[in-house]
Amino acid sequence: GFLVTGLLFPLTLPPETPLWLVAVGISFGVVIGKEVFGGTGMNIFNPALTARAFLFFGFPAYMSGDKVWIAGLQEKGAKLIDAFSGATPLAAVVEHSTQPANAGVSVVKALTDHHGQVGYSFMDMFLGRIPGAIGETSTLACLLGALLLLITGIASWRIMLGVVLGAGGLGFLLNLLAPSAGSYLALPWYYHFVMGGFAFGTVFMATDPVTAPQTRSGKLFYGLLIGIVVILVRVFNAGFMEGMMLAILFGNVFSSMIDYFIVQNFLKRRMKRVRA
């Protein structure tokens, strides 16, 4: 219900998002993303992500860029750690891979040594010592949340597994096709798991029981679809470097269709057995 949406939505936002903007976003998500479809249990899109998508495209200055991810970075005269830019790991990779001069330089180097500034190691990204939205920075925290949701039976492990397999599989394939060490395609496939909102979206957003398929195999295919789309968006769309939000909303669109084909396939197999 509204409680879950109200708890998850702020975690998708930059740390210094104005409170009035939070109110505008959650109002849009609840009214347009849920109530117009009939209320709780009837919505086809995740309300929290609907709200975030509205803010992302309606108020981009508050939702993107390098300075919105670090509290105090936008304040006049504010001075943080020397040579710290506030760029997220995804932004660093995109900037590096889109410059032809960096073709021979490993894309991982763009993370560990971003223009000589403070970089991010894999462990930094796993633990959460990176810029990002409030709830997405620590993959470790998201894994603990996943464990709790799985133990209590609230979330589906099939969806989580599908997202990981889809993203990891396509990421590995792109690694094999990478034209150079500096290409985004060369970014090790497992790095995607600790960058941006991948872990948070996989655990808390993709597993929304209302907008996800209801069949067991449908949940797995749904997860695979999300995992594949998020990598495609990240790698081939430099203008939208995150990808997780759009991938889940895209999956929401096809959720009912996935269930439909799964059920139809089951009925056809049953009918063949009856006729036999």
Buried (B, 14 or more C-beta within 10 A) or exposed (E): EEEBBBEBBBBBBBBBBEEEBBEBBBEBBBEBBBBEBEEBEEBBBBBBBBBBBBBBEEBEEBBBBBBBBBEEBEEEEEEEEEEBBBBBBBBBBBBBBEEEEBEEBBBBBBBBBBEEBBBBEBEBBBBBEBBBBBBBBBBBBBBEBBEEBBEEEEBBBBBBBBBBBBBBBBBEEBBEEBEBBBBBBBBBBBBBBBBBBBBBBBBBBBBBEBBBBBBEBBBBBBBBBBBBBBBBBBBEEBEEBBBBBBBBBBBBEBBEEBBBEBEEEEEEEEEEEEEE
